[in-house]
């Protein structure tokens, strides 16, 4: 199965954002600082995951 770098980065960003949001919403209130943390987590994950190349498949 071949997964593109874009699909990988989208999933990674969603996972990072969901994790940061779950942590931020533990008290039931989302502050502007927590919202900024979520946005930074998503953007950082998109950039980092997109930059890392996929592992090459071994040739037969």
Secondary structure, DSSP 8 states (H G I E B T S, - for coil): ----HHHHHHHHHHHHHHHHHHHHGGGS---HHHHHHHHHHHHHHHHHHHHS--------
